[in-house]
């Protein structure tokens, strides 16, 4: 039996919870805000009003913000790593990202 909020699909388990996220591209001054959903060890979908700023194969840095209720920490923890845009979805209003390494290997940011 899978933990609550975790779904088995495709090659990797997916987390059913949604988390605030920030995506930036090289040369951007400020990251774009969104909501990460359907997170697996190898990627996620981020809903954002600014989906049109991305193209397939764009290099990006994604930060997924885990609240204390999920992380067990006293404050929000950011997990950051590099990704590539694999799909821009205008119907769902977001972008699909493929991580360059497993999500569990992302850098932890504590000063948010």
KALIN-V83385 format. One record per backbone hydrogen bond with DSSP energy under -1.0 kcal/mol. NH is the residue of the N-H (numbers start at 1). CO is the residue of the C=O. If there is no record, write none. Layout:
nh: <NH NH>
co: <CO CO>
This chain:
nh: <6 7 14 15 16 19 21 22 23 24 28 32 34 35 36 37 39 40 44 45 46 47 48 51 53 54 57 58 60 61 62 63 64 65 66 70 71 72 77 78 79 80 81 83 84 85 86 87 89 93 94 95 96 97 98 99 100 103 105 106 107 109 112>
co: <3 14 7 39 5 36 34 63 32 61 25 23 21 47 19 45 15 43 97 37 95 35 93 48 50 51 85 55 83 24 81 22 79 20 77 67 67 68 66 109 64 107 62 60 98 58 96 96 94 89 89 46 87 44 84 42 82 41 102 103 80 78 110>
